[in-house]
């Protein structure tokens, strides 16, 4: 029997999917090395709405630049926690 007082419920929309493509957005500014790893399903919904891989002006970096390179990875979900920056750099 479950005890509702100690049960923890994780809403569906904030859980990371186990497998699937991830969106990588890397800033193309001259002195900037920032990159972001995101789940495109939660941001854009259906796959037909995802941005096309390549150069894009759709995203804005913290440095203020709008030039970015969009790419996708497959099956990069980490069960042990978030992906570290060194792992993101290996994908480029």
Phi and psi restraints in degrees (range 20) as a CNS / XPLOR table:
assign (resid 1 and name C) (resid 2 and name N)
       (resid 2 and name CA) (resid 2 and name C) 1.0 -86.9 20.0 2
assign (resid 2 and name N) (resid 2 and name CA)
       (resid 2 and name C) (resid 3 and name N) 1.0 142.9 20.0 2
assign (resid 2 and name C) (resid 3 and name N)
       (resid 3 and name CA) (resid 3 and name C) 1.0 -103.1 20.0 2
assign (resid 3 and name N) (resid 3 and name CA)
       (resid 3 and name C) (resid 4 and name N) 1.0 112.3 20.0 2
assign (resid 3 and name C) (resid 4 and name N)
       (resid 4 and name CA) (resid 4 and name C) 1.0 -68.6 20.0 2
assign (resid 4 and name N) (resid 4 and name CA)
       (resid 4 and name C) (resid 5 and name N) 1.0 -17.6 20.0 2
assign (resid 4 and name C) (resid 5 and name N)
       (resid 5 and name CA) (resid 5 and name C) 1.0 -74.4 20.0 2
assign (resid 5 and name N) (resid 5 and name CA)
       (resid 5 and name C) (resid 6 and name N) 1.0 -28.2 20.0 2
assign (resid 5 and name C) (resid 6 and name N)
       (resid 6 and name CA) (resid 6 and name C) 1.0 -112.2 20.0 2
assign (resid 6 and name N) (resid 6 and name CA)
       (resid 6 and name C) (resid 7 and name N) 1.0 -2.1 20.0 2
assign (resid 6 and name C) (resid 7 and name N)
       (resid 7 and name CA) (resid 7 and name C) 1.0 -73.2 20.0 2
assign (resid 7 and name N) (resid 7 and name CA)
       (resid 7 and name C) (resid 8 and name N) 1.0 134.8 20.0 2
assign (resid 7 and name C) (resid 8 and name N)
       (resid 8 and name CA) (resid 8 and name C) 1.0 -109.9 20.0 2
assign (resid 8 and name N) (resid 8 and name CA)
       (resid 8 and name C) (resid 9 and name N) 1.0 125.2 20.0 2
assign (resid 8 and name C) (resid 9 and name N)
       (resid 9 and name CA) (resid 9 and name C) 1.0 -108.8 20.0 2
assign (resid 9 and name N) (resid 9 and name CA)
       (resid 9 and name C) (resid 10 and name N) 1.0 124.4 20.0 2
assign (resid 9 and name C) (resid 10 and name N)
       (resid 10 and name CA) (resid 10 and name C) 1.0 -100.8 20.0 2
assign (resid 10 and name N) (resid 10 and name CA)
       (resid 10 and name C) (resid 11 and name N) 1.0 117.9 20.0 2
assign (resid 10 and name C) (resid 11 and name N)
       (resid 11 and name CA) (resid 11 and name C) 1.0 -59.6 20.0 2
assign (resid 11 and name N) (resid 11 and name CA)
       (resid 11 and name C) (resid 12 and name N) 1.0 148.1 20.0 2
assign (resid 11 and name C) (resid 12 and name N)
       (resid 12 and name CA) (resid 12 and name C) 1.0 -61.8 20.0 2
assign (resid 12 and name N) (resid 12 and name CA)
       (resid 12 and name C) (resid 13 and name N) 1.0 -37.3 20.0 2
assign (resid 12 and name C) (resid 13 and name N)
       (resid 13 and name CA) (resid 13 and name C) 1.0 -74.0 20.0 2
assign (resid 13 and name N) (resid 13 and name CA)
       (resid 13 and name C) (resid 14 and name N) 1.0 -14.6 20.0 2
assign (resid 13 and name C) (resid 14 and name N)
       (resid 14 and name CA) (resid 14 and name C) 1.0 -102.1 20.0 2
assign (resid 14 and name N) (resid 14 and name CA)
       (resid 14 and name C) (resid 15 and name N) 1.0 -5.2 20.0 2
assign (resid 14 and name C) (resid 15 and name N)
       (resid 15 and name CA) (resid 15 and name C) 1.0 -78.9 20.0 2
assign (resid 15 and name N) (resid 15 and name CA)
       (resid 15 and name C) (resid 16 and name N) 1.0 142.4 20.0 2
assign (resid 15 and name C) (resid 16 and name N)
       (resid 16 and name CA) (resid 16 and name C) 1.0 -80.7 20.0 2
assign (resid 16 and name N) (resid 16 and name CA)
       (resid 16 and name C) (resid 17 and name N) 1.0 136.9 20.0 2
assign (resid 16 and name C) (resid 17 and name N)
       (resid 17 and name CA) (resid 17 and name C) 1.0 -67.8 20.0 2
assign (resid 17 and name N) (resid 17 and name CA)
       (resid 17 and name C) (resid 18 and name N) 1.0 151.0 20.0 2
assign (resid 17 and name C) (resid 18 and name N)
       (resid 18 and name CA) (resid 18 and name C) 1.0 -69.4 20.0 2
assign (resid 18 and name N) (resid 18 and name CA)
       (resid 18 and name C) (resid 19 and name N) 1.0 -39.9 20.0 2
assign (resid 18 and name C) (resid 19 and name N)
       (resid 19 and name CA) (resid 19 and name C) 1.0 -134.9 20.0 2
assign (resid 19 and name N) (resid 19 and name CA)
       (resid 19 and name C) (resid 20 and name N) 1.0 164.9 20.0 2
assign (resid 19 and name C) (resid 20 and name N)
       (resid 20 and name CA) (resid 20 and name C) 1.0 131.6 20.0 2
assign (resid 20 and name N) (resid 20 and name CA)
       (resid 20 and name C) (resid 21 and name N) 1.0 173.9 20.0 2
assign (resid 20 and name C) (resid 21 and name N)
       (resid 21 and name CA) (resid 21 and name C) 1.0 -74.3 20.0 2
assign (resid 21 and name N) (resid 21 and name CA)
       (resid 21 and name C) (resid 22 and name N) 1.0 146.9 20.0 2
assign (resid 21 and name C) (resid 22 and name N)
       (resid 22 and name CA) (resid 22 and name C) 1.0 -118.9 20.0 2
assign (resid 22 and name N) (resid 22 and name CA)
       (resid 22 and name C) (resid 23 and name N) 1.0 147.4 20.0 2
assign (resid 22 and name C) (resid 23 and name N)
       (resid 23 and name CA) (resid 23 and name C) 1.0 -95.3 20.0 2
assign (resid 23 and name N) (resid 23 and name CA)
       (resid 23 and name C) (resid 24 and name N) 1.0 126.0 20.0 2
assign (resid 23 and name C) (resid 24 and name N)
       (resid 24 and name CA) (resid 24 and name C) 1.0 -112.5 20.0 2
assign (resid 24 and name N) (resid 24 and name CA)
       (resid 24 and name C) (resid 25 and name N) 1.0 123.6 20.0 2
assign (resid 24 and name C) (resid 25 and name N)
       (resid 25 and name CA) (resid 25 and name C) 1.0 -117.0 20.0 2
assign (resid 25 and name N) (resid 25 and name CA)
       (resid 25 and name C) (resid 26 and name N) 1.0 115.7 20.0 2
assign (resid 25 and name C) (resid 26 and name N)
       (resid 26 and name CA) (resid 26 and name C) 1.0 -113.4 20.0 2
assign (resid 26 and name N) (resid 26 and name CA)
       (resid 26 and name C) (resid 27 and name N) 1.0 131.8 20.0 2
assign (resid 26 and name C) (resid 27 and name N)
       (resid 27 and name CA) (resid 27 and name C) 1.0 -70.0 20.0 2
assign (resid 27 and name N) (resid 27 and name CA)
       (resid 27 and name C) (resid 28 and name N) 1.0 140.1 20.0 2
assign (resid 27 and name C) (resid 28 and name N)
       (resid 28 and name CA) (resid 28 and name C) 1.0 -106.4 20.0 2
assign (resid 28 and name N) (resid 28 and name CA)
       (resid 28 and name C) (resid 29 and name N) 1.0 11.6 20.0 2
assign (resid 28 and name C) (resid 29 and name N)
       (resid 29 and name CA) (resid 29 and name C) 1.0 -64.5 20.0 2
assign (resid 29 and name N) (resid 29 and name CA)
       (resid 29 and name C) (resid 30 and name N) 1.0 151.5 20.0 2
assign (resid 29 and name C) (resid 30 and name N)
       (resid 30 and name CA) (resid 30 and name C) 1.0 -58.3 20.0 2
assign (resid 30 and name N) (resid 30 and name CA)
       (resid 30 and name C) (resid 31 and name N) 1.0 -45.5 20.0 2
assign (resid 30 and name C) (resid 31 and name N)
       (resid 31 and name CA) (resid 31 and name C) 1.0 -104.6 20.0 2
assign (resid 31 and name N) (resid 31 and name CA)
       (resid 31 and name C) (resid 32 and name N) 1.0 13.7 20.0 2
assign (resid 31 and name C) (resid 32 and name N)
       (resid 32 and name CA) (resid 32 and name C) 1.0 -109.0 20.0 2
assign (resid 32 and name N) (resid 32 and name CA)
       (resid 32 and name C) (resid 33 and name N) 1.0 138.2 20.0 2
assign (resid 32 and name C) (resid 33 and name N)
       (resid 33 and name CA) (resid 33 and name C) 1.0 -121.3 20.0 2
assign (resid 33 and name N) (resid 33 and name CA)
       (resid 33 and name C) (resid 34 and name N) 1.0 19.2 20.0 2
assign (resid 33 and name C) (resid 34 and name N)
       (resid 34 and name CA) (resid 34 and name C) 1.0 -75.7 20.0 2
assign (resid 34 and name N) (resid 34 and name CA)
       (resid 34 and name C) (resid 35 and name N) 1.0 145.2 20.0 2
assign (resid 34 and name C) (resid 35 and name N)
       (resid 35 and name CA) (resid 35 and name C) 1.0 -145.6 20.0 2
assign (resid 35 and name N) (resid 35 and name CA)
       (resid 35 and name C) (resid 36 and name N) 1.0 153.0 20.0 2
assign (resid 35 and name C) (resid 36 and name N)
       (resid 36 and name CA) (resid 36 and name C) 1.0 -130.5 20.0 2
assign (resid 36 and name N) (resid 36 and name CA)
       (resid 36 and name C) (resid 37 and name N) 1.0 137.9 20.0 2
assign (resid 36 and name C) (resid 37 and name N)
       (resid 37 and name CA) (resid 37 and name C) 1.0 -110.9 20.0 2
assign (resid 37 and name N) (resid 37 and name CA)
       (resid 37 and name C) (resid 38 and name N) 1.0 121.3 20.0 2
assign (resid 37 and name C) (resid 38 and name N)
       (resid 38 and name CA) (resid 38 and name C) 1.0 -133.3 20.0 2
assign (resid 38 and name N) (resid 38 and name CA)
       (resid 38 and name C) (resid 39 and name N) 1.0 161.1 20.0 2
assign (resid 38 and name C) (resid 39 and name N)
       (resid 39 and name CA) (resid 39 and name C) 1.0 -94.2 20.0 2
assign (resid 39 and name N) (resid 39 and name CA)
       (resid 39 and name C) (resid 40 and name N) 1.0 111.0 20.0 2
assign (resid 39 and name C) (resid 40 and name N)
       (resid 40 and name CA) (resid 40 and name C) 1.0 -69.1 20.0 2
assign (resid 40 and name N) (resid 40 and name CA)
       (resid 40 and name C) (resid 41 and name N) 1.0 -21.1 20.0 2
assign (resid 40 and name C) (resid 41 and name N)
       (resid 41 and name CA) (resid 41 and name C) 1.0 -63.9 20.0 2
assign (resid 41 and name N) (resid 41 and name CA)
       (resid 41 and name C) (resid 42 and name N) 1.0 -41.5 20.0 2
assign (resid 41 and name C) (resid 42 and name N)
       (resid 42 and name CA) (resid 42 and name C) 1.0 -74.9 20.0 2
assign (resid 42 and name N) (resid 42 and name CA)
       (resid 42 and name C) (resid 43 and name N) 1.0 -27.9 20.0 2
assign (resid 42 and name C) (resid 43 and name N)
       (resid 43 and name CA) (resid 43 and name C) 1.0 -84.4 20.0 2
assign (resid 43 and name N) (resid 43 and name CA)
       (resid 43 and name C) (resid 44 and name N) 1.0 -43.6 20.0 2
assign (resid 43 and name C) (resid 44 and name N)
       (resid 44 and name CA) (resid 44 and name C) 1.0 -116.7 20.0 2
assign (resid 44 and name N) (resid 44 and name CA)
       (resid 44 and name C) (resid 45 and name N) 1.0 -10.1 20.0 2
assign (resid 44 and name C) (resid 45 and name N)
       (resid 45 and name CA) (resid 45 and name C) 1.0 80.2 20.0 2
assign (resid 45 and name N) (resid 45 and name CA)
       (resid 45 and name C) (resid 46 and name N) 1.0 -124.9 20.0 2
assign (resid 45 and name C) (resid 46 and name N)
       (resid 46 and name CA) (resid 46 and name C) 1.0 -63.6 20.0 2
assign (resid 46 and name N) (resid 46 and name CA)
       (resid 46 and name C) (resid 47 and name N) 1.0 152.0 20.0 2
assign (resid 46 and name C) (resid 47 and name N)
       (resid 47 and name CA) (resid 47 and name C) 1.0 -59.7 20.0 2
assign (resid 47 and name N) (resid 47 and name CA)
       (resid 47 and name C) (resid 48 and name N) 1.0 -29.7 20.0 2
assign (resid 47 and name C) (resid 48 and name N)
       (resid 48 and name CA) (resid 48 and name C) 1.0 -66.6 20.0 2
assign (resid 48 and name N) (resid 48 and name CA)
       (resid 48 and name C) (resid 49 and name N) 1.0 -18.0 20.0 2
assign (resid 48 and name C) (resid 49 and name N)
       (resid 49 and name CA) (resid 49 and name C) 1.0 -93.8 20.0 2
assign (resid 49 and name N) (resid 49 and name CA)
       (resid 49 and name C) (resid 50 and name N) 1.0 -3.1 20.0 2
assign (resid 49 and name C) (resid 50 and name N)
       (resid 50 and name CA) (resid 50 and name C) 1.0 -71.5 20.0 2
assign (resid 50 and name N) (resid 50 and name CA)
       (resid 50 and name C) (resid 51 and name N) 1.0 148.0 20.0 2
assign (resid 50 and name C) (resid 51 and name N)
       (resid 51 and name CA) (resid 51 and name C) 1.0 -66.1 20.0 2
assign (resid 51 and name N) (resid 51 and name CA)
       (resid 51 and name C) (resid 52 and name N) 1.0 150.9 20.0 2
assign (resid 51 and name C) (resid 52 and name N)
       (resid 52 and name CA) (resid 52 and name C) 1.0 -75.7 20.0 2
assign (resid 52 and name N) (resid 52 and name CA)
       (resid 52 and name C) (resid 53 and name N) 1.0 141.7 20.0 2
assign (resid 52 and name C) (resid 53 and name N)
       (resid 53 and name CA) (resid 53 and name C) 1.0 -65.8 20.0 2
assign (resid 53 and name N) (resid 53 and name CA)
       (resid 53 and name C) (resid 54 and name N) 1.0 142.1 20.0 2
assign (resid 53 and name C) (resid 54 and name N)
       (resid 54 and name CA) (resid 54 and name C) 1.0 129.8 20.0 2
assign (resid 54 and name N) (resid 54 and name CA)
       (resid 54 and name C) (resid 55 and name N) 1.0 -158.9 20.0 2
assign (resid 54 and name C) (resid 55 and name N)
       (resid 55 and name CA) (resid 55 and name C) 1.0 -74.1 20.0 2
assign (resid 55 and name N) (resid 55 and name CA)
       (resid 55 and name C) (resid 56 and name N) 1.0 143.3 20.0 2
assign (resid 55 and name C) (resid 56 and name N)
       (resid 56 and name CA) (resid 56 and name C) 1.0 -148.1 20.0 2
assign (resid 56 and name N) (resid 56 and name CA)
       (resid 56 and name C) (resid 57 and name N) 1.0 150.9 20.0 2
assign (resid 56 and name C) (resid 57 and name N)
       (resid 57 and name CA) (resid 57 and name C) 1.0 -112.3 20.0 2
assign (resid 57 and name N) (resid 57 and name CA)
       (resid 57 and name C) (resid 58 and name N) 1.0 13.5 20.0 2
assign (resid 57 and name C) (resid 58 and name N)
       (resid 58 and name CA) (resid 58 and name C) 1.0 -78.1 20.0 2
assign (resid 58 and name N) (resid 58 and name CA)
       (resid 58 and name C) (resid 59 and name N) 1.0 -26.6 20.0 2
assign (resid 58 and name C) (resid 59 and name N)
       (resid 59 and name CA) (resid 59 and name C) 1.0 -110.0 20.0 2
assign (resid 59 and name N) (resid 59 and name CA)
       (resid 59 and name C) (resid 60 and name N) 1.0 150.1 20.0 2
assign (resid 59 and name C) (resid 60 and name N)
       (resid 60 and name CA) (resid 60 and name C) 1.0 -117.2 20.0 2
assign (resid 60 and name N) (resid 60 and name CA)
       (resid 60 and name C) (resid 61 and name N) 1.0 130.2 20.0 2
assign (resid 60 and name C) (resid 61 and name N)
       (resid 61 and name CA) (resid 61 and name C) 1.0 -83.5 20.0 2
assign (resid 61 and name N) (resid 61 and name CA)
       (resid 61 and name C) (resid 62 and name N) 1.0 166.4 20.0 2
assign (resid 61 and name C) (resid 62 and name N)
       (resid 62 and name CA) (resid 62 and name C) 1.0 -65.3 20.0 2
assign (resid 62 and name N) (resid 62 and name CA)
       (resid 62 and name C) (resid 63 and name N) 1.0 -25.0 20.0 2
assign (resid 62 and name C) (resid 63 and name N)
       (resid 63 and name CA) (resid 63 and name C) 1.0 -78.1 20.0 2
assign (resid 63 and name N) (resid 63 and name CA)
       (resid 63 and name C) (resid 64 and name N) 1.0 -10.4 20.0 2
assign (resid 63 and name C) (resid 64 and name N)
       (resid 64 and name CA) (resid 64 and name C) 1.0 103.9 20.0 2
assign (resid 64 and name N) (resid 64 and name CA)
       (resid 64 and name C) (resid 65 and name N) 1.0 -11.2 20.0 2
assign (resid 64 and name C) (resid 65 and name N)
       (resid 65 and name CA) (resid 65 and name C) 1.0 -74.1 20.0 2
assign (resid 65 and name N) (resid 65 and name CA)
       (resid 65 and name C) (resid 66 and name N) 1.0 145.3 20.0 2
assign (resid 65 and name C) (resid 66 and name N)
       (resid 66 and name CA) (resid 66 and name C) 1.0 -107.8 20.0 2
assign (resid 66 and name N) (resid 66 and name CA)
       (resid 66 and name C) (resid 67 and name N) 1.0 -2.2 20.0 2
assign (resid 66 and name C) (resid 67 and name N)
       (resid 67 and name CA) (resid 67 and name C) 1.0 -81.7 20.0 2
assign (resid 67 and name N) (resid 67 and name CA)
       (resid 67 and name C) (resid 68 and name N) 1.0 122.9 20.0 2
assign (resid 67 and name C) (resid 68 and name N)
       (resid 68 and name CA) (resid 68 and name C) 1.0 -144.2 20.0 2
assign (resid 68 and name N) (resid 68 and name CA)
       (resid 68 and name C) (resid 69 and name N) 1.0 157.0 20.0 2
assign (resid 68 and name C) (resid 69 and name N)
       (resid 69 and name CA) (resid 69 and name C) 1.0 -108.9 20.0 2
assign (resid 69 and name N) (resid 69 and name CA)
       (resid 69 and name C) (resid 70 and name N) 1.0 123.7 20.0 2
assign (resid 69 and name C) (resid 70 and name N)
       (resid 70 and name CA) (resid 70 and name C) 1.0 -103.0 20.0 2
assign (resid 70 and name N) (resid 70 and name CA)
       (resid 70 and name C) (resid 71 and name N) 1.0 130.8 20.0 2
assign (resid 70 and name C) (resid 71 and name N)
       (resid 71 and name CA) (resid 71 and name C) 1.0 -145.0 20.0 2
assign (resid 71 and name N) (resid 71 and name CA)
       (resid 71 and name C) (resid 72 and name N) 1.0 168.3 20.0 2
assign (resid 71 and name C) (resid 72 and name N)
       (resid 72 and name CA) (resid 72 and name C) 1.0 -126.4 20.0 2
assign (resid 72 and name N) (resid 72 and name CA)
       (resid 72 and name C) (resid 73 and name N) 1.0 148.5 20.0 2
assign (resid 72 and name C) (resid 73 and name N)
       (resid 73 and name CA) (resid 73 and name C) 1.0 -121.5 20.0 2
assign (resid 73 and name N) (resid 73 and name CA)
       (resid 73 and name C) (resid 74 and name N) 1.0 167.6 20.0 2
assign (resid 73 and name C) (resid 74 and name N)
       (resid 74 and name CA) (resid 74 and name C) 1.0 -126.6 20.0 2
assign (resid 74 and name N) (resid 74 and name CA)
       (resid 74 and name C) (resid 75 and name N) 1.0 137.8 20.0 2
assign (resid 74 and name C) (resid 75 and name N)
       (resid 75 and name CA) (resid 75 and name C) 1.0 55.3 20.0 2
assign (resid 75 and name N) (resid 75 and name CA)
       (resid 75 and name C) (resid 76 and name N) 1.0 51.3 20.0 2
assign (resid 75 and name C) (resid 76 and name N)
       (resid 76 and name CA) (resid 76 and name C) 1.0 -107.2 20.0 2
assign (resid 76 and name N) (resid 76 and name CA)
       (resid 76 and name C) (resid 77 and name N) 1.0 11.9 20.0 2
assign (resid 76 and name C) (resid 77 and name N)
       (resid 77 and name CA) (resid 77 and name C) 1.0 -66.0 20.0 2
assign (resid 77 and name N) (resid 77 and name CA)
       (resid 77 and name C) (resid 78 and name N) 1.0 129.4 20.0 2
assign (resid 77 and name C) (resid 78 and name N)
       (resid 78 and name CA) (resid 78 and name C) 1.0 -101.8 20.0 2
assign (resid 78 and name N) (resid 78 and name CA)
       (resid 78 and name C) (resid 79 and name N) 1.0 121.5 20.0 2
assign (resid 78 and name C) (resid 79 and name N)
       (resid 79 and name CA) (resid 79 and name C) 1.0 -71.3 20.0 2
assign (resid 79 and name N) (resid 79 and name CA)
       (resid 79 and name C) (resid 80 and name N) 1.0 -30.1 20.0 2
assign (resid 79 and name C) (resid 80 and name N)
       (resid 80 and name CA) (resid 80 and name C) 1.0 -81.3 20.0 2
assign (resid 80 and name N) (resid 80 and name CA)
       (resid 80 and name C) (resid 81 and name N) 1.0 -7.2 20.0 2
assign (resid 80 and name C) (resid 81 and name N)
       (resid 81 and name CA) (resid 81 and name C) 1.0 146.5 20.0 2
assign (resid 81 and name N) (resid 81 and name CA)
       (resid 81 and name C) (resid 82 and name N) 1.0 -168.0 20.0 2
assign (resid 81 and name C) (resid 82 and name N)
       (resid 82 and name CA) (resid 82 and name C) 1.0 -69.7 20.0 2
assign (resid 82 and name N) (resid 82 and name CA)
       (resid 82 and name C) (resid 83 and name N) 1.0 160.1 20.0 2
assign (resid 82 and name C) (resid 83 and name N)
       (resid 83 and name CA) (resid 83 and name C) 1.0 -78.6 20.0 2
assign (resid 83 and name N) (resid 83 and name CA)
       (resid 83 and name C) (resid 84 and name N) 1.0 131.4 20.0 2
assign (resid 83 and name C) (resid 84 and name N)
       (resid 84 and name CA) (resid 84 and name C) 1.0 -79.1 20.0 2
assign (resid 84 and name N) (resid 84 and name CA)
       (resid 84 and name C) (resid 85 and name N) 1.0 161.8 20.0 2
assign (resid 84 and name C) (resid 85 and name N)
       (resid 85 and name CA) (resid 85 and name C) 1.0 -63.9 20.0 2
assign (resid 85 and name N) (resid 85 and name CA)
       (resid 85 and name C) (resid 86 and name N) 1.0 -33.5 20.0 2
assign (resid 85 and name C) (resid 86 and name N)
       (resid 86 and name CA) (resid 86 and name C) 1.0 -64.3 20.0 2
assign (resid 86 and name N) (resid 86 and name CA)
       (resid 86 and name C) (resid 87 and name N) 1.0 -36.6 20.0 2
assign (resid 86 and name C) (resid 87 and name N)
       (resid 87 and name CA) (resid 87 and name C) 1.0 -68.5 20.0 2
assign (resid 87 and name N) (resid 87 and name CA)
       (resid 87 and name C) (resid 88 and name N) 1.0 -36.5 20.0 2
assign (resid 87 and name C) (resid 88 and name N)
       (resid 88 and name CA) (resid 88 and name C) 1.0 -65.2 20.0 2
assign (resid 88 and name N) (resid 88 and name CA)
       (resid 88 and name C) (resid 89 and name N) 1.0 -40.2 20.0 2
assign (resid 88 and name C) (resid 89 and name N)
       (resid 89 and name CA) (resid 89 and name C) 1.0 -63.9 20.0 2
assign (resid 89 and name N) (resid 89 and name CA)
       (resid 89 and name C) (resid 90 and name N) 1.0 -29.4 20.0 2
assign (resid 89 and name C) (resid 90 and name N)
       (resid 90 and name CA) (resid 90 and name C) 1.0 -67.2 20.0 2
assign (resid 90 and name N) (resid 90 and name CA)
       (resid 90 and name C) (resid 91 and name N) 1.0 -23.7 20.0 2
assign (resid 90 and name C) (resid 91 and name N)
       (resid 91 and name CA) (resid 91 and name C) 1.0 -77.7 20.0 2
assign (resid 91 and name N) (resid 91 and name CA)
       (resid 91 and name C) (resid 92 and name N) 1.0 -13.3 20.0 2
